[in-house]
């Protein structure tokens, strides 16, 4: 029963995040970049979305402060 509850809660939280616009495609773009692993993940998301190298994506993330802002506001 614990597994079923977890599945239901995951479905609910995923639906809420989608409705709030915090998901782009299948990626969560509104995330706290609170450690190196998440920072690296954010940089790689920008690399893929904007077709950039690691250093350029990292610089943009530092400039804009969030993955969402880079994806929405940066024009190449």
Backbone as ProteinMPNN parsed JSONL, in Angstrom:
{"seq_chain_A": "XXXXXXXXXXXXXXXXXXXXXXXXXXXXXXXXXXXXXXXXXXXXXXXXXXXXXXXXXXXXXXXXXXXXXXXXXXXX", "coords_chain_A": {"N_chain_A": [[0.816, -1.194, 0.0], [2.062, 1.195, 0.605], [3.661, 1.674, -1.616], [1.76, 2.111, -3.616], [0.585, 4.454, -2.646], [2.745, 6.202, -2.861], [3.097, 6.266, -5.651], [0.694, 7.511, -6.424], [0.949, 10.017, -5.132], [3.241, 10.972, -6.466], [2.205, 11.226, -9.066], [0.303, 13.231, -8.641], [1.906, 15.413, -7.755], [3.53, 15.785, -9.999], [1.608, 16.511, -11.921], [0.729, 18.943, -10.834], [3.08, 20.494, -11.013], [3.35, 20.648, -13.789], [1.012, 22.062, -14.472], [1.588, 24.474, -13.204], [3.498, 25.432, -14.85], [6.161, 24.783, -14.583], [7.582, 22.954, -15.935], [9.312, 22.057, -18.842], [8.877, 20.574, -21.807], [9.966, 17.443, -21.083], [11.376, 18.111, -18.868], [12.18, 19.436, -15.676], [12.304, 22.723, -15.197], [12.298, 24.745, -13.31], [14.142, 24.696, -10.799], [15.912, 24.506, -7.702], [19.181, 25.39, -7.726], [21.07, 24.062, -5.893], [23.283, 22.507, -5.311], [26.337, 21.036, -6.605], [25.718, 18.932, -8.353], [23.068, 19.486, -9.205], [23.492, 21.979, -10.346], [25.184, 21.287, -12.468], [23.373, 19.682, -13.891], [21.489, 21.629, -14.631], [23.069, 23.239, -16.313], [23.609, 21.418, -18.36], [21.015, 21.031, -19.339], [20.533, 23.534, -20.466], [22.551, 23.533, -22.395], [21.603, 21.553, -24.17], [19.067, 22.578, -24.888], [19.659, 25.099, -26.005], [21.703, 24.56, -27.741], [24.519, 24.839, -27.081], [27.988, 25.073, -25.961], [29.537, 23.704, -22.968], [30.818, 25.683, -21.357], [29.755, 28.133, -22.332], [27.035, 27.761, -21.763], [27.185, 27.575, -18.993], [28.1, 30.161, -18.343], [25.883, 31.678, -19.194], [23.949, 30.738, -17.409], [24.979, 31.694, -15.004], [24.726, 34.413, -15.533], [21.911, 34.841, -15.929], [20.725, 33.466, -13.811], [18.806, 31.432, -13.51], [17.603, 28.343, -14.902], [15.173, 28.417, -16.291], [14.945, 31.193, -16.942], [17.132, 31.54, -18.685], [16.393, 29.841, -20.808], [13.948, 30.978, -21.614], [14.456, 33.76, -22.008], [16.922, 34.266, -23.256], [18.242, 35.005, -26.355], [19.947, 33.761, -29.081]], "CA_chain_A": [[0.0, 0.0, 0.0], [2.955, 2.348, 0.598], [4.092, 1.904, -2.998], [0.619, 2.697, -4.329], [0.458, 5.837, -2.182], [3.841, 6.967, -3.443], [2.786, 6.47, -7.069], [-0.38, 8.51, -6.52], [1.516, 11.317, -4.77], [4.114, 11.395, -7.568], [1.347, 11.664, -10.177], [-0.303, 14.509, -8.26], [2.917, 16.472, -7.745], [3.928, 16.016, -11.388], [0.516, 17.255, -12.555], [0.755, 20.312, -10.312], [4.237, 21.179, -11.596], [3.036, 20.922, -15.194], [0.014, 23.135, -14.506], [2.236, 25.715, -12.782], [4.428, 25.844, -15.89], [7.536, 24.569, -14.142], [8.14, 21.869, -16.735], [9.438, 22.345, -20.274], [9.054, 19.247, -22.389], [9.941, 16.486, -19.98], [12.395, 18.568, -17.924], [11.797, 20.389, -14.641], [13.205, 23.854, -15.396], [12.33, 25.567, -12.096], [14.72, 23.92, -9.706], [16.925, 25.192, -6.907], [20.51, 24.9, -8.082], [21.634, 24.136, -4.545], [24.531, 21.753, -5.184], [27.06, 20.898, -7.879], [25.012, 17.996, -9.233], [21.94, 20.192, -9.811], [24.065, 23.018, -11.195], [25.624, 20.593, -13.678], [22.164, 19.283, -14.615], [20.944, 22.842, -15.234], [23.942, 23.628, -17.425], [23.395, 20.462, -19.455], [19.703, 21.312, -19.929], [20.719, 24.717, -21.308], [23.353, 23.098, -23.546], [20.74, 20.829, -25.104], [17.98, 23.447, -25.357], [20.185, 26.227, -26.779], [22.782, 24.065, -28.597], [25.721, 25.561, -26.673], [28.991, 24.281, -25.252], [29.384, 23.722, -21.505], [31.261, 26.971, -20.804], [28.774, 29.159, -22.699], [25.819, 27.503, -20.991], [27.499, 27.924, -17.605], [28.127, 31.624, -18.253], [24.506, 32.168, -19.28], [23.265, 30.409, -16.162], [25.458, 32.659, -14.009], [24.186, 35.727, -15.886], [20.463, 34.908, -15.765], [20.376, 32.98, -12.482], [17.942, 30.247, -13.488], [17.47, 27.622, -16.169], [13.988, 28.948, -16.96], [15.228, 32.504, -17.523], [18.015, 31.367, -19.847], [15.636, 29.237, -21.903], [12.893, 31.879, -22.082], [14.849, 35.136, -22.305], [18.152, 34.401, -24.044], [18.199, 34.764, -27.801], [21.333, 33.604, -29.553]], "C_chain_A": [[0.859, 1.257, 0.0], [3.418, 2.696, -0.802], [2.985, 2.565, -3.802], [0.432, 4.16, -3.926], [1.54, 6.715, -2.806], [3.587, 7.248, -4.921], [1.727, 7.548, -7.248], [0.161, 9.897, -6.188], [2.45, 11.843, -5.85], [3.303, 11.9, -8.753], [0.746, 13.031, -9.871], [0.73, 15.631, -8.331], [3.407, 16.786, -9.158], [2.874, 16.835, -12.119], [0.512, 18.71, -12.111], [1.907, 21.094, -10.931], [3.996, 21.528, -13.062], [2.058, 22.081, -15.292], [0.603, 24.481, -14.096], [3.253, 26.218, -13.803], [5.887, 25.664, -15.512], [8.237, 23.463, -14.907], [8.195, 22.325, -18.183], [9.776, 21.034, -20.948], [8.934, 18.226, -21.281], [10.976, 16.845, -18.917], [11.802, 19.582, -16.94], [12.766, 21.563, -14.714], [13.266, 24.791, -14.199], [12.84, 24.724, -10.949], [15.748, 24.771, -8.981], [18.28, 24.581, -7.249], [21.381, 24.943, -6.828], [22.904, 23.317, -4.341], [25.146, 21.559, -6.571], [26.352, 19.978, -8.86], [23.854, 18.699, -9.944], [22.415, 21.32, -10.72], [24.512, 22.422, -12.524], [24.427, 20.174, -14.532], [21.541, 20.489, -15.321], [21.752, 23.29, -16.439], [23.719, 22.706, -18.617], [22.031, 20.655, -20.113], [19.796, 22.505, -20.874], [21.519, 24.357, -22.554], [22.476, 22.447, -24.606], [19.711, 21.767, -25.722], [18.482, 24.539, -26.302], [21.331, 25.843, -27.713], [24.086, 24.838, -28.353], [26.741, 24.603, -26.074], [28.83, 24.511, -23.743], [29.718, 25.093, -20.918], [30.261, 28.081, -21.107], [27.491, 29.002, -21.897], [26.019, 27.88, -19.53], [27.502, 29.438, -17.406], [26.724, 32.214, -18.314], [23.743, 31.902, -17.987], [23.701, 31.357, -15.049], [24.857, 34.037, -14.259], [22.699, 35.842, -15.554], [19.98, 34.373, -14.416], [19.471, 31.775, -12.409], [17.849, 29.636, -14.883], [16.3, 28.193, -16.963], [14.285, 30.28, -17.649], [16.145, 32.407, -18.737], [17.208, 30.864, -21.035], [14.62, 30.219, -22.479], [13.413, 33.208, -22.613], [16.065, 35.279, -23.202], [17.894, 34.063, -25.505], [19.627, 34.772, -28.304], [21.748, 34.716, -30.48]], "O_chain_A": [[0.446, 2.282, -0.541], [3.555, 3.871, -1.143], [3.245, 3.479, -4.585], [0.152, 5.007, -4.775], [1.27, 7.84, -3.227], [3.839, 8.358, -5.39], [1.85, 8.403, -8.126], [-0.14, 10.858, -6.896], [2.454, 13.042, -6.126], [3.673, 12.894, -9.378], [0.686, 13.894, -10.748], [0.459, 16.686, -8.905], [3.671, 17.946, -9.472], [3.213, 17.757, -12.861], [0.311, 19.609, -12.927], [1.725, 22.243, -11.332], [4.402, 22.596, -13.52], [2.249, 22.987, -16.103], [0.165, 25.522, -14.587], [3.808, 27.306, -13.643], [6.758, 26.332, -16.07], [9.357, 23.078, -14.569], [7.241, 22.911, -18.694], [10.829, 20.448, -20.697], [7.904, 18.154, -20.61], [11.405, 15.983, -18.15], [11.03, 20.462, -17.321], [13.929, 21.424, -14.335], [14.214, 25.568, -14.088], [12.062, 24.113, -10.216], [16.375, 25.649, -9.575], [18.486, 23.38, -7.074], [22.303, 25.752, -6.719], [23.54, 23.427, -3.292], [24.529, 21.888, -7.583], [26.381, 20.217, -10.068], [23.675, 18.529, -11.15], [21.8, 21.584, -11.754], [24.248, 22.989, -13.584], [24.463, 20.296, -15.756], [21.114, 20.386, -16.471], [21.19, 23.676, -17.464], [23.65, 23.167, -19.756], [21.901, 20.462, -21.321], [19.209, 22.492, -21.955], [21.205, 24.823, -23.65], [22.592, 22.75, -25.793], [19.505, 21.757, -26.936], [17.815, 24.869, -27.283], [21.876, 26.703, -28.404], [24.673, 25.408, -29.273], [26.413, 23.469, -25.723], [28.088, 25.392, -23.308], [28.98, 25.605, -20.075], [29.951, 28.888, -20.231], [26.928, 29.982, -21.41], [25.122, 28.442, -18.902], [26.968, 29.939, -16.416], [26.407, 33.143, -17.572], [22.978, 32.75, -17.527], [22.876, 31.778, -14.238], [24.515, 34.75, -13.314], [22.272, 36.834, -14.961], [18.928, 34.791, -13.932], [19.369, 31.148, -11.355], [17.996, 30.32, -15.896], [16.417, 28.426, -18.166], [13.919, 30.475, -18.808], [15.948, 33.124, -19.717], [17.324, 31.395, -22.139], [14.446, 30.288, -23.696], [12.862, 33.737, -23.579], [16.23, 36.313, -23.85], [17.398, 32.987, -25.84], [20.41, 35.67, -27.995], [22.881, 34.728, -30.961]]}, "name": "protein", "num_of_chains": 1, "seq": "XXXXXXXXXXXXXXXXXXXXXXXXXXXXXXXXXXXXXXXXXXXXXXXXXXXXXXXXXXXXXXXXXXXXXXXXXXXX"}
